[in-house]
Amino acid sequence: MTLNDAVGGVLDPEIDVTLAALGVVRSVLTERDRVVVTLAPTRIGCPALGEIGRRVRAAVHRVAPGVAVQVEWLRGTWRPEDVSGAGIRALTSAGYRVAGGDTSCPYCLSDDVTRAGRFGGGVCRTPFSCRSCGSSFDLLGTATCGLRDDIT
């Protein structure tokens, strides 16, 4: 397994999807006696940054035991467009949608949805409700990223 595979395979602490699929991993570079991992968190004030860093370091150490690991954060650079197709499928199966894309219900695929508030469980989530099946789901991205004004 390569360092890129190991880091890319780390799961996000909040949602069961890899950091690579979320578009969070920007680079994994080996510099002399250390590995520098550059990540773009999905939100600036993400409370899981410490846990993500711990998981990334552990993944690197499984492939390269004893090497020094430096995690660098590119805050404010992640965009919903960074999520891969695999990431969108994983998020949809977990009951999420990604801002800027399809806002239909991830459970019944109905377009008869309504925004249930300006902010969800986090700054990067906007809650929606489906009028067809009654399910709630979150749109991931910045609070207003990709929202259509005609969705009420």
Contacts in CASP RR format, 6 or more apart in sequence:
PFRMAT RR
TARGET T0000
AUTHOR 0000-0000-0000
METHOD contacts of the structure
MODEL  1
MTLNDAVGGVLDPEIDVTLAALGVVRSVLTERDRVVVTLAPTRIGCPALG
EIGRRVRAAVHRVAPGVAVQVEWLRGTWRPEDVSGAGIRALTSAGYRVAG
GDTSCPYCLSDDVTRAGRFGGGVCRTPFSCRSCGSSFDLLGTATCGLRDD
IT
1 62 0 8 1.000
1 63 0 8 1.000
2 63 0 8 1.000
3 28 0 8 1.000
3 30 0 8 1.000
3 35 0 8 1.000
3 60 0 8 1.000
3 63 0 8 1.000
3 64 0 8 1.000
4 25 0 8 1.000
4 28 0 8 1.000
6 59 0 8 1.000
6 60 0 8 1.000
6 62 0 8 1.000
6 63 0 8 1.000
7 19 0 8 1.000
7 20 0 8 1.000
7 25 0 8 1.000
7 28 0 8 1.000
7 37 0 8 1.000
7 56 0 8 1.000
7 59 0 8 1.000
7 60 0 8 1.000
8 18 0 8 1.000
8 19 0 8 1.000
8 20 0 8 1.000
8 25 0 8 1.000
8 28 0 8 1.000
8 59 0 8 1.000
9 18 0 8 1.000
9 19 0 8 1.000
9 20 0 8 1.000
9 59 0 8 1.000
10 18 0 8 1.000
10 19 0 8 1.000
10 52 0 8 1.000
10 55 0 8 1.000
10 56 0 8 1.000
10 59 0 8 1.000
11 17 0 8 1.000
11 18 0 8 1.000
11 19 0 8 1.000
11 55 0 8 1.000
12 18 0 8 1.000
12 19 0 8 1.000
12 22 0 8 1.000
12 24 0 8 1.000
12 48 0 8 1.000
12 52 0 8 1.000
13 48 0 8 1.000
13 51 0 8 1.000
13 52 0 8 1.000
13 55 0 8 1.000
14 48 0 8 1.000
15 22 0 8 1.000
15 90 0 8 1.000
15 91 0 8 1.000
15 94 0 8 1.000
15 96 0 8 1.000
16 90 0 8 1.000
16 94 0 8 1.000
17 87 0 8 1.000
17 90 0 8 1.000
17 91 0 8 1.000
17 94 0 8 1.000
18 87 0 8 1.000
18 90 0 8 1.000
19 25 0 8 1.000
19 39 0 8 1.000
19 52 0 8 1.000
19 56 0 8 1.000
20 84 0 8 1.000
21 83 0 8 1.000
21 84 0 8 1.000
21 85 0 8 1.000
21 86 0 8 1.000
21 87 0 8 1.000
21 90 0 8 1.000
22 42 0 8 1.000
22 82 0 8 1.000
22 83 0 8 1.000
22 87 0 8 1.000
23 40 0 8 1.000
23 78 0 8 1.000
23 82 0 8 1.000
23 83 0 8 1.000
23 84 0 8 1.000
24 39 0 8 1.000
24 40 0 8 1.000
24 41 0 8 1.000
24 42 0 8 1.000
24 52 0 8 1.000
24 78 0 8 1.000
24 82 0 8 1.000
25 37 0 8 1.000
25 38 0 8 1.000
25 39 0 8 1.000
26 38 0 8 1.000
26 39 0 8 1.000
26 40 0 8 1.000
26 74 0 8 1.000
26 77 0 8 1.000
27 36 0 8 1.000
27 37 0 8 1.000
27 38 0 8 1.000
28 35 0 8 1.000
28 36 0 8 1.000
28 37 0 8 1.000
28 38 0 8 1.000
29 35 0 8 1.000
29 36 0 8 1.000
29 37 0 8 1.000
29 38 0 8 1.000
30 36 0 8 1.000
33 67 0 8 1.000
33 68 0 8 1.000
34 67 0 8 1.000
34 68 0 8 1.000
34 69 0 8 1.000
34 70 0 8 1.000
35 60 0 8 1.000
35 64 0 8 1.000
35 67 0 8 1.000
35 68 0 8 1.000
35 69 0 8 1.000
35 70 0 8 1.000
36 70 0 8 1.000
36 72 0 8 1.000
37 56 0 8 1.000
37 60 0 8 1.000
37 69 0 8 1.000
37 70 0 8 1.000
37 71 0 8 1.000
37 72 0 8 1.000
38 72 0 8 1.000
38 73 0 8 1.000
38 74 0 8 1.000
39 52 0 8 1.000
39 53 0 8 1.000
39 56 0 8 1.000
39 71 0 8 1.000
39 72 0 8 1.000
39 73 0 8 1.000
39 74 0 8 1.000
40 73 0 8 1.000
40 74 0 8 1.000
40 75 0 8 1.000
40 76 0 8 1.000
40 77 0 8 1.000
40 78 0 8 1.000
40 82 0 8 1.000
41 49 0 8 1.000
41 52 0 8 1.000
41 73 0 8 1.000
41 75 0 8 1.000
41 76 0 8 1.000
41 78 0 8 1.000
42 78 0 8 1.000
42 124 0 8 1.000
42 140 0 8 1.000
42 141 0 8 1.000
43 78 0 8 1.000
43 122 0 8 1.000
43 123 0 8 1.000
43 124 0 8 1.000
43 141 0 8 1.000
43 142 0 8 1.000
44 75 0 8 1.000
44 76 0 8 1.000
45 75 0 8 1.000
45 123 0 8 1.000
46 52 0 8 1.000
46 124 0 8 1.000
49 73 0 8 1.000
53 71 0 8 1.000
56 69 0 8 1.000
56 71 0 8 1.000
57 69 0 8 1.000
57 71 0 8 1.000
60 67 0 8 1.000
60 69 0 8 1.000
61 67 0 8 1.000
61 69 0 8 1.000
79 145 0 8 1.000
80 98 0 8 1.000
80 99 0 8 1.000
80 100 0 8 1.000
80 101 0 8 1.000
80 140 0 8 1.000
80 141 0 8 1.000
80 142 0 8 1.000
80 145 0 8 1.000
80 146 0 8 1.000
81 100 0 8 1.000
83 91 0 8 1.000
83 98 0 8 1.000
83 140 0 8 1.000
88 98 0 8 1.000
91 97 0 8 1.000
91 98 0 8 1.000
91 106 0 8 1.000
91 140 0 8 1.000
92 106 0 8 1.000
93 106 0 8 1.000
95 106 0 8 1.000
95 107 0 8 1.000
95 137 0 8 1.000
95 138 0 8 1.000
96 106 0 8 1.000
96 137 0 8 1.000
96 138 0 8 1.000
96 139 0 8 1.000
96 140 0 8 1.000
97 103 0 8 1.000
97 104 0 8 1.000
97 106 0 8 1.000
97 128 0 8 1.000
97 137 0 8 1.000
97 138 0 8 1.000
97 139 0 8 1.000
97 140 0 8 1.000
98 139 0 8 1.000
98 140 0 8 1.000
98 141 0 8 1.000
99 126 0 8 1.000
99 139 0 8 1.000
99 140 0 8 1.000
99 141 0 8 1.000
99 142 0 8 1.000
99 145 0 8 1.000
99 146 0 8 1.000
99 147 0 8 1.000
100 145 0 8 1.000
100 146 0 8 1.000
100 147 0 8 1.000
101 146 0 8 1.000
103 111 0 8 1.000
103 113 0 8 1.000
103 128 0 8 1.000
103 139 0 8 1.000
103 147 0 8 1.000
103 148 0 8 1.000
103 151 0 8 1.000
104 110 0 8 1.000
104 111 0 8 1.000
104 113 0 8 1.000
105 111 0 8 1.000
105 112 0 8 1.000
105 113 0 8 1.000
105 128 0 8 1.000
105 130 0 8 1.000
105 132 0 8 1.000
105 133 0 8 1.000
105 135 0 8 1.000
105 137 0 8 1.000
106 137 0 8 1.000
107 130 0 8 1.000
107 133 0 8 1.000
107 135 0 8 1.000
107 137 0 8 1.000
108 130 0 8 1.000
108 132 0 8 1.000
108 133 0 8 1.000
108 135 0 8 1.000
110 130 0 8 1.000
110 131 0 8 1.000
110 132 0 8 1.000
110 133 0 8 1.000
112 130 0 8 1.000
112 131 0 8 1.000
112 132 0 8 1.000
113 128 0 8 1.000
113 129 0 8 1.000
113 130 0 8 1.000
113 131 0 8 1.000
113 151 0 8 1.000
114 128 0 8 1.000
114 129 0 8 1.000
114 131 0 8 1.000
114 151 0 8 1.000
114 152 0 8 1.000
115 126 0 8 1.000
115 127 0 8 1.000
115 128 0 8 1.000
115 147 0 8 1.000
115 151 0 8 1.000
115 152 0 8 1.000
116 127 0 8 1.000
116 128 0 8 1.000
116 129 0 8 1.000
116 136 0 8 1.000
117 126 0 8 1.000
117 127 0 8 1.000
118 126 0 8 1.000
118 143 0 8 1.000
119 125 0 8 1.000
119 126 0 8 1.000
119 127 0 8 1.000
119 143 0 8 1.000
120 126 0 8 1.000
120 127 0 8 1.000
120 138 0 8 1.000
121 127 0 8 1.000
121 138 0 8 1.000
123 142 0 8 1.000
123 143 0 8 1.000
124 140 0 8 1.000
124 141 0 8 1.000
124 142 0 8 1.000
124 143 0 8 1.000
125 138 0 8 1.000
125 139 0 8 1.000
125 140 0 8 1.000
125 141 0 8 1.000
126 138 0 8 1.000
126 139 0 8 1.000
126 141 0 8 1.000
126 143 0 8 1.000
126 144 0 8 1.000
126 147 0 8 1.000
127 136 0 8 1.000
127 137 0 8 1.000
127 138 0 8 1.000
127 139 0 8 1.000
128 136 0 8 1.000
128 137 0 8 1.000
128 138 0 8 1.000
128 139 0 8 1.000
128 151 0 8 1.000
129 135 0 8 1.000
129 136 0 8 1.000
130 136 0 8 1.000
130 137 0 8 1.000
139 147 0 8 1.000
END
